[in-house]
């Protein structure tokens, strides 16, 4: 029988090879997304956010809150992108377009300013030049009317877009004829009759507002969207009979466009006020066929 000599034992040691450690990047993408969603849940990160006001100026020396709240985006490029995906997939954003931010973000809706002296005229022209420069910078991009980072607006998966259509048209800064037609509370049947008398300026006004909203809902990454047009004018003016007329202009074109979005799974388009509205919902089913339901 062969015997193991000390020399043989020294040259044939028994070694233990430790397996490589498993890291987060070694896991399947689906599991990582589930982990990120769980992290968001246990961190009590809200599933709904609202953006309703104007965009304030931010001090460049102020640390960005996103890195304090969502530090995982800075781990590396791949994990950061997946974390953002998990965040947007679980989060619904409420975007409100109203008289205070509509004219700032869509200056074409404003009425021409009144005549002024030479000095004020120069200041106005300088302001108009700056406004045109800003418009050229964002031309073709997604309108950002809110206190929200541009990257956030471009990454939305689920959102509610609430447009105070009646109040924007009726606002003192608006170039729409409705504020001249209805300076005071008017019966609904008179409102309906006068609204049907439409001029070219109003058609252009509508086109500018709809073009901005079309750019928002045209984002390819959207999975679900609710579009609400509130046509209430004033606190007491009732415009129930306007719903059908406004649907042809503000409702059906968006229903047709949303059904063509490849990644969209569901949508809802609503027009009306607190007492009467038209509401249509669409869901994409098997074979990418849409089921449309009138609510």
C-alpha positions as CSV (number, residue, x, y, z in Angstrom):
1,X,0.0,0.0,0.0
2,X,1.3,3.4,-0.9
3,X,1.9,5.8,2.0
4,X,1.7,9.5,1.8
5,X,5.0,11.0,2.7
6,X,5.4,14.5,4.3
7,X,6.8,15.7,1.0
8,X,3.7,14.5,-0.9
9,X,1.4,16.1,1.6
10,X,3.2,19.4,1.4
11,X,2.9,19.5,-2.4
12,X,-0.8,18.4,-2.6
13,X,-2.7,20.7,-0.2
14,X,-6.5,20.5,0.2
15,X,-7.8,24.0,-0.6
16,X,-11.3,25.6,-0.4
17,X,-12.3,27.8,-3.3
18,X,-14.9,30.4,-2.1
19,X,-17.6,31.0,-4.8
20,X,-17.9,34.5,-6.1
21,X,-20.3,36.7,-4.2
22,X,-23.7,37.4,-5.8
23,X,-24.4,41.0,-6.4
24,X,-27.5,42.9,-7.3
25,X,-26.4,43.1,-10.9
26,X,-26.3,39.3,-11.1
27,X,-30.0,39.0,-10.4
28,X,-32.6,38.9,-13.3
29,X,-34.0,42.3,-14.2
30,X,-37.5,41.3,-13.1
31,X,-36.3,40.5,-9.6
32,X,-34.3,43.8,-9.4
33,X,-37.4,45.7,-10.4
34,X,-39.4,43.9,-7.7
35,X,-36.7,44.8,-5.2
36,X,-36.7,48.5,-6.2
37,X,-40.5,48.6,-5.9
38,X,-40.3,47.1,-2.4
39,X,-37.6,49.6,-1.4
40,X,-40.0,52.4,-2.6
41,X,-42.8,50.9,-0.6
42,X,-41.0,50.4,2.7
43,X,-39.5,53.9,2.3
44,X,-43.0,55.3,2.2
45,X,-42.4,57.1,-1.2
46,X,-45.8,58.4,-2.3
47,X,-47.5,56.7,-5.3
48,X,-49.1,59.9,-6.4
49,X,-47.6,63.4,-7.0
50,X,-49.3,66.6,-8.0
51,X,-47.8,69.4,-10.0
52,X,-50.1,72.4,-10.2
53,X,-48.2,75.6,-9.9
54,X,-45.6,77.7,-11.7
55,X,-41.9,76.7,-12.0
56,X,-39.8,78.5,-9.3
57,X,-36.2,79.4,-9.8
58,X,-33.9,77.0,-8.0
59,X,-30.7,78.1,-6.3
60,X,-27.8,76.3,-8.1
61,X,-26.0,75.8,-4.7
62,X,-29.0,73.9,-3.2
63,X,-28.5,70.1,-3.1
64,X,-30.9,68.2,-5.3
65,X,-33.5,66.4,-3.3
66,X,-33.7,63.5,-5.6
67,X,-30.3,62.3,-4.5
68,X,-31.3,62.6,-0.9
69,X,-34.5,60.6,-1.4
70,X,-33.6,58.3,-4.3
71,X,-29.9,57.6,-3.8
72,X,-30.1,54.4,-5.8
73,X,-30.1,56.3,-9.0
74,X,-26.5,57.2,-8.4
75,X,-25.2,53.6,-7.8
76,X,-24.5,53.0,-11.5
77,X,-26.0,53.8,-14.8
78,X,-27.8,50.4,-15.3
79,X,-29.3,50.2,-11.7
80,X,-30.2,53.9,-11.8
81,X,-32.2,53.4,-15.0
82,X,-34.0,50.4,-13.5
83,X,-34.7,52.2,-10.3
84,X,-36.3,55.1,-12.2
85,X,-38.3,52.6,-14.2
86,X,-39.7,51.0,-11.0
87,X,-40.4,54.5,-9.6
88,X,-42.4,55.7,-12.6
89,X,-44.2,52.4,-13.1
90,X,-45.7,52.7,-9.6
91,X,-46.4,56.4,-9.5
92,X,-49.2,58.5,-11.0
93,X,-48.7,62.2,-11.6
94,X,-51.4,64.9,-11.4
95,X,-50.7,67.7,-13.9
96,X,-53.0,70.7,-13.7
97,X,-53.1,73.3,-16.4
98,X,-54.9,76.5,-15.2
99,X,-54.9,80.2,-15.8
100,X,-51.8,80.8,-13.7
101,X,-49.5,78.5,-15.6
102,X,-51.1,78.2,-19.0
103,X,-50.2,81.7,-20.2
104,X,-46.6,81.3,-18.9
105,X,-46.1,78.0,-20.7
106,X,-48.2,78.8,-23.8
107,X,-47.8,82.5,-24.4
108,X,-49.8,82.3,-27.7
109,X,-52.9,82.2,-25.6
110,X,-52.4,85.7,-24.2
111,X,-54.2,88.8,-25.4
112,X,-52.1,91.5,-27.0
113,X,-50.9,94.0,-24.4
114,X,-52.4,97.5,-24.3
115,X,-50.6,100.5,-25.9
116,X,-47.8,102.0,-23.8
117,X,-45.2,104.7,-23.8
118,X,-41.8,104.4,-25.6
119,X,-39.9,103.3,-22.5
120,X,-42.4,100.6,-21.6
121,X,-42.6,99.6,-25.3
122,X,-38.8,99.0,-25.3
123,X,-39.1,96.8,-22.2
124,X,-41.9,94.9,-23.7
125,X,-40.0,94.2,-26.9
126,X,-37.0,93.0,-24.9
127,X,-39.3,90.7,-22.9
128,X,-40.9,89.4,-26.2
129,X,-37.4,88.7,-27.6
130,X,-36.5,86.7,-24.5
131,X,-39.8,84.8,-24.6
132,X,-39.2,83.9,-28.3
133,X,-35.7,82.6,-27.4
134,X,-37.2,80.4,-24.6
135,X,-39.8,79.2,-27.1
136,X,-37.2,78.3,-29.7
137,X,-35.3,76.3,-27.0
138,X,-38.3,74.2,-26.1
139,X,-39.7,74.0,-29.6
140,X,-40.6,70.4,-30.4
141,X,-40.2,69.4,-26.8
142,X,-42.7,68.6,-24.1
143,X,-44.3,71.7,-22.5
144,X,-43.4,71.9,-18.9
145,X,-45.9,74.1,-17.1
146,X,-45.2,72.9,-13.6
147,X,-42.7,72.8,-10.7
148,X,-41.2,69.6,-12.1
149,X,-37.8,68.6,-13.6
150,X,-37.9,68.3,-17.4
151,X,-36.5,64.8,-17.1
152,X,-39.5,63.8,-14.9
153,X,-42.1,65.1,-17.3
154,X,-40.4,63.1,-20.1
155,X,-40.4,59.9,-18.1
156,X,-44.0,59.7,-17.0
157,X,-45.8,56.3,-17.2
158,X,-49.1,57.2,-15.6
159,X,-50.7,60.7,-15.4
160,X,-53.8,62.7,-15.0
161,X,-53.9,65.9,-17.0
162,X,-56.5,68.3,-15.7
163,X,-57.2,71.4,-17.8
164,X,-59.4,74.2,-16.5
165,X,-60.5,75.1,-20.0
166,X,-63.4,77.4,-19.1
167,X,-61.3,79.5,-16.6
168,X,-58.4,79.8,-19.0
169,X,-60.6,81.0,-21.8
170,X,-62.4,83.4,-19.5
171,X,-59.3,84.8,-17.8
172,X,-58.5,88.5,-18.2
173,X,-55.2,87.7,-19.9
174,X,-56.8,85.4,-22.5
175,X,-57.2,86.4,-26.1
176,X,-60.2,84.1,-26.5
177,X,-63.5,85.8,-27.3
178,X,-65.4,84.1,-24.4
179,X,-64.4,86.8,-21.9
180,X,-66.0,89.4,-24.2
181,X,-69.1,87.3,-24.8
182,X,-69.7,86.6,-21.1
183,X,-68.5,89.4,-18.9
184,X,-71.0,88.3,-16.3
185,X,-73.0,85.2,-15.4
186,X,-75.1,84.2,-18.4
187,X,-77.8,81.6,-18.8
188,X,-76.6,78.3,-20.2
189,X,-78.7,78.4,-23.4
190,X,-77.3,81.9,-24.3
191,X,-73.8,80.6,-23.6
192,X,-74.3,77.7,-26.0
193,X,-75.7,79.9,-28.7
194,X,-72.8,82.4,-28.5
195,X,-70.1,79.8,-28.3
196,X,-71.3,78.4,-31.6
197,X,-70.4,81.7,-33.2
198,X,-66.7,81.0,-33.6
199,X,-64.2,83.2,-35.3
200,X,-60.7,82.4,-36.7
201,X,-58.9,83.8,-33.7
202,X,-60.7,81.4,-31.4
203,X,-59.9,78.5,-33.7
204,X,-56.2,79.4,-33.6
205,X,-56.4,79.8,-29.8
206,X,-57.8,76.3,-29.5
207,X,-55.2,74.9,-31.8
208,X,-52.4,76.3,-29.7
209,X,-53.7,74.8,-26.4
210,X,-54.5,71.5,-28.0
211,X,-51.0,71.3,-29.6
212,X,-49.4,71.7,-26.2
213,X,-51.6,69.0,-24.7
214,X,-50.9,66.7,-27.7
215,X,-47.2,67.0,-27.1
216,X,-47.7,65.8,-23.5
217,X,-49.9,62.8,-24.3
218,X,-47.6,61.9,-27.2
219,X,-44.9,60.7,-24.9
220,X,-44.0,57.2,-26.0
221,X,-43.4,55.8,-22.5
222,X,-47.0,56.6,-21.3
223,X,-48.9,53.5,-20.2
224,X,-52.1,55.2,-18.9
225,X,-53.5,58.7,-19.1
226,X,-56.6,60.5,-17.9
227,X,-57.4,63.7,-19.8
228,X,-59.9,66.0,-18.1
229,X,-61.2,69.2,-19.7
230,X,-63.2,71.3,-17.1
231,X,-65.3,73.7,-19.1
232,X,-66.8,75.5,-16.0
233,X,-66.8,79.2,-16.4
234,X,-67.0,81.2,-13.1
235,X,-68.3,79.9,-9.8
236,X,-72.0,79.8,-10.8
237,X,-72.2,79.7,-14.6
238,X,-73.6,76.4,-15.7
239,X,-72.5,75.2,-19.2
240,X,-73.9,71.7,-19.3
241,X,-75.1,72.0,-22.9
242,X,-71.5,72.8,-24.1
243,X,-70.3,69.3,-23.4
244,X,-71.3,67.9,-26.8
245,X,-70.0,70.8,-28.8
246,X,-66.7,70.9,-27.0
247,X,-66.3,67.1,-27.4
248,X,-66.0,67.4,-31.1
249,X,-63.0,69.8,-30.7
250,X,-61.3,68.7,-27.5
251,X,-62.5,65.1,-26.9
252,X,-62.7,63.0,-30.0
253,X,-59.4,64.1,-31.5
254,X,-57.6,62.9,-28.4
255,X,-59.5,59.6,-28.3
256,X,-58.4,59.0,-31.9
257,X,-54.8,59.9,-31.2
258,X,-54.5,57.9,-28.0
259,X,-55.6,54.7,-29.6
260,X,-52.6,54.9,-32.0
261,X,-50.1,55.0,-29.2
262,X,-48.2,51.7,-29.2
263,X,-47.3,51.5,-25.5
264,X,-50.5,52.9,-24.1
265,X,-52.7,50.4,-22.2
266,X,-55.6,52.5,-21.0
267,X,-57.0,56.1,-21.3
268,X,-59.9,58.2,-20.2
269,X,-61.1,61.4,-21.8
270,X,-63.6,63.5,-19.9
271,X,-65.2,66.9,-20.7
272,X,-67.7,68.8,-18.6
273,X,-68.1,70.3,-15.2
274,X,-69.4,69.3,-11.7
275,X,-73.0,68.7,-12.9
276,X,-72.7,67.2,-16.4
277,X,-70.0,65.7,-18.5
278,X,-69.1,63.3,-21.3
279,X,-66.7,60.6,-20.2
280,X,-65.1,57.9,-22.4
281,X,-62.7,55.2,-21.3
282,X,-60.6,52.9,-23.5
283,X,-58.7,49.7,-22.6
284,X,-56.3,47.7,-24.8
285,X,-57.0,44.0,-24.8
286,X,-55.8,40.9,-26.6
287,X,-54.5,41.5,-30.1
288,X,-54.0,45.2,-29.3
289,X,-57.7,45.8,-29.8
290,X,-59.3,48.7,-27.9
291,X,-62.5,48.3,-25.9
292,X,-64.2,51.7,-25.7
293,X,-66.8,52.4,-23.0
294,X,-69.0,55.5,-22.5
295,X,-69.3,56.2,-18.7
